[in-house]
Amino acid sequence: MLQWGIITGVTTNQKIFSVEKGINFKKRVFEILSLLDGPLSVELTNTAGSDDDLVEEAVEYSSWNPRNIVIKVPMFGNGRGIRIVNRLKKKKIKTNVTCLITVNQVLLAANAGATYASIFFNRVRDVGSDAVKTIQESMQIIRQSDSATKIIVGSIRKPEDVHEIAVAAPHVITIPYKILMQMPFHERTEATIAEFDQAWLEFKKAEASVAYA
């Protein structure tokens, strides 16, 4: 996808890494970093640990590349994710508060000083909420408060989702590879290209006939 020239960052999580069985986690992170000079979100995995455990894990990951690595911190229901973000901000470690479903969660992440706040588009819909409105209202809060937090929107299941999200105008859209590969295609576009190619072949044939005559 780098050859398209449109990729500005990468996000990962435990589920994504678990698909790649038999790899070394740290080595894979460094491989990604070698391909792209941009933000790479790496999620905390020791979620059963204490706040200190999670901060220690975050410090370790960030040390691999402080400029580009962003620590994904889940929005725990008891508020501990916000506590961790606050502690990491004081250490000047970039954060991405993840698994966000509501505007209230975005508000908390922004006020805590998160670098990014990630809204899960289709999971918002799964619970019966208006995902587009959630993005729009979150962006309104960010603008009105002059917050430096950037809104990321992920949980995309089809190309049409990207259209809706883009119109809602978040800062970043996280698009899976399989969705990106579908986005350039439309059957009417393909038919139009074929029509133009055929017209050109007919033109060249006619041109050759005139030249021969």
URHUSUL-V647512 format. One record per residue. N is the residue number from 1. RES is the residue in three letters. SS is DSSP state (helix for helix, strand for strand, loop for the rest). D_CENTER is the distance of its C-alpha to the mean C-alpha in Angstrom with 1 decimal. Layout:
<<N;RES;SS;D_CENTER> <N;RES;SS;D_CENTER>>
//
This chain:
<<1;MET;loop;14.1> <2;LEU;helix;14.9> <3;GLN;helix;18.0> <4;TRP;helix;16.5> <5;GLY;loop;15.7> <6;ILE;loop;12.5> <7;ILE;loop;9.9> <8;THR;loop;9.4> <9;GLY;strand;7.4> <10;VAL;strand;6.6> <11;THR;strand;5.8> <12;THR;loop;8.9> <13;ASN;loop;11.2> <14;GLN;helix;14.9> <15;LYS;helix;14.7> <16;ILE;helix;12.9> <17;PHE;helix;15.5> <18;SER;helix;18.3> <19;VAL;helix;18.1> <20;GLU;loop;19.1> <21;LYS;loop;22.5> <22;GLY;loop;24.8> <23;ILE;loop;22.5> <24;ASN;loop;22.7> <25;PHE;helix;19.7> <26;LYS;helix;20.4> <27;LYS;helix;21.4> <28;ARG;helix;18.2> <29;VAL;helix;16.2> <30;PHE;helix;18.6> <31;GLU;helix;18.4> <32;ILE;helix;14.7> <33;LEU;helix;15.6> <34;SER;helix;18.5> <35;LEU;helix;16.6> <36;LEU;loop;14.3> <37;ASP;loop;15.3> <38;GLY;loop;12.1> <39;PRO;strand;10.1> <40;LEU;strand;9.7> <41;SER;strand;8.9> <42;VAL;strand;11.9> <43;GLU;strand;12.9> <44;LEU;loop;16.6> <45;THR;loop;18.6> <46;ASN;loop;22.1> <47;THR;loop;21.4> <48;ALA;loop;25.2> <49;GLY;loop;26.2> <50;SER;loop;27.4> <51;ASP;helix;25.7> <52;ASP;helix;27.3> <53;ASP;helix;26.0> <54;LEU;helix;22.4> <55;VAL;helix;23.0> <56;GLU;helix;24.7> <57;GLU;helix;21.9> <58;ALA;helix;19.5> <59;VAL;helix;22.1> <60;GLU;helix;22.5> <61;TYR;helix;18.9> <62;SER;helix;18.7> <63;SER;helix;22.0> <64;TRP;helix;20.7> <65;ASN;loop;19.0> <66;PRO;loop;19.1> <67;ARG;loop;17.7> <68;ASN;loop;14.4> <69;ILE;strand;13.8> <70;VAL;strand;12.1> <71;ILE;strand;13.5> <72;LYS;strand;11.7> <73;VAL;strand;14.6> <74;PRO;strand;15.1> <75;MET;loop;16.7> <76;PHE;loop;20.0> <77;GLY;loop;22.5> <78;ASN;loop;25.2> <79;GLY;loop;23.4> <80;ARG;helix;23.3> <81;GLY;helix;19.6> <82;ILE;helix;20.5> <83;ARG;helix;23.5> <84;ILE;helix;21.5> <85;VAL;helix;19.1> <86;ASN;helix;22.3> <87;ARG;helix;23.8> <88;LEU;helix;21.0> <89;LYS;helix;21.0> <90;LYS;helix;24.7> <91;LYS;loop;24.1> <92;LYS;loop;21.7> <93;ILE;loop;18.9> <94;LYS;loop;15.3> <95;THR;strand;13.6> <96;ASN;strand;10.5> <97;VAL;strand;12.2> <98;THR;strand;10.7> <99;CYS;strand;12.1> <100;LEU;strand;13.0> <101;ILE;loop;15.2> <102;THR;loop;17.5> <103;VAL;helix;18.0> <104;ASN;helix;20.3> <105;GLN;helix;17.7> <106;VAL;helix;15.6> <107;LEU;helix;19.0> <108;LEU;helix;19.8> <109;ALA;helix;16.7> <110;ALA;helix;17.3> <111;ASN;helix;20.9> <112;ALA;helix;20.5> <113;GLY;loop;18.9> <114;ALA;loop;15.3> <115;THR;loop;13.4> <116;TYR;strand;10.2> <117;ALA;strand;10.4> <118;SER;strand;7.9> <119;ILE;strand;9.6> <120;PHE;strand;9.9> <121;PHE;helix;11.1> <122;ASN;helix;13.5> <123;ARG;helix;14.6> <124;VAL;helix;15.7> <125;ARG;helix;17.7> <126;ASP;helix;19.0> <127;VAL;loop;20.9> <128;GLY;loop;22.3> <129;SER;loop;20.6> <130;ASP;loop;19.6> <131;ALA;helix;15.8> <132;VAL;helix;16.1> <133;LYS;helix;18.6> <134;THR;helix;16.5> <135;ILE;helix;13.9> <136;GLN;helix;16.9> <137;GLU;helix;18.9> <138;SER;helix;16.2> <139;MET;helix;15.9> <140;GLN;helix;19.7> <141;ILE;helix;20.1> <142;ILE;helix;18.0> <143;ARG;helix;20.1> <144;GLN;helix;23.4> <145;SER;helix;23.0> <146;ASP;loop;22.0> <147;SER;loop;19.4> <148;ALA;loop;17.3> <149;THR;loop;14.4> <150;LYS;strand;11.3> <151;ILE;strand;9.6> <152;ILE;strand;5.9> <153;VAL;strand;6.2> <154;GLY;strand;5.4> <155;SER;loop;8.7> <156;ILE;loop;9.5> <157;ARG;loop;12.9> <158;LYS;loop;14.5> <159;PRO;helix;14.3> <160;GLU;helix;16.0> <161;ASP;helix;13.2> <162;VAL;helix;11.2> <163;HIS;helix;14.6> <164;GLU;helix;15.0> <165;ILE;helix;11.7> <166;ALA;helix;12.3> <167;VAL;helix;15.9> <168;ALA;helix;14.9> <169;ALA;loop;13.5> <170;PRO;loop;10.7> <171;HIS;loop;9.8> <172;VAL;strand;6.2> <173;ILE;strand;4.8> <174;THR;loop;2.3> <175;ILE;loop;5.9> <176;PRO;loop;8.2> <177;TYR;helix;11.0> <178;LYS;helix;13.7> <179;ILE;helix;12.3> <180;LEU;helix;12.0> <181;MET;helix;15.5> <182;GLN;helix;16.8> <183;MET;helix;15.9> <184;PRO;loop;18.6> <185;PHE;loop;21.3> <186;HIS;loop;23.7> <187;GLU;helix;27.2> <188;ARG;helix;28.9> <189;THR;helix;27.3> <190;GLU;helix;28.6> <191;ALA;helix;32.0> <192;THR;helix;32.3> <193;ILE;helix;31.6> <194;ALA;helix;34.3> <195;GLU;helix;36.6> <196;PHE;helix;36.4> <197;ASP;helix;36.9> <198;GLN;helix;39.9> <199;ALA;helix;41.3> <200;TRP;helix;41.1> <201;LEU;helix;43.0> <202;GLU;helix;45.6> <203;PHE;helix;45.9> <204;LYS;helix;46.4> <205;LYS;helix;49.0> <206;ALA;helix;50.9> <207;GLU;helix;50.8> <208;ALA;helix;52.2> <209;SER;helix;55.0> <210;VAL;helix;56.0> <211;ALA;helix;56.0> <212;TYR;helix;58.2> <213;ALA;loop;60.6>>
//
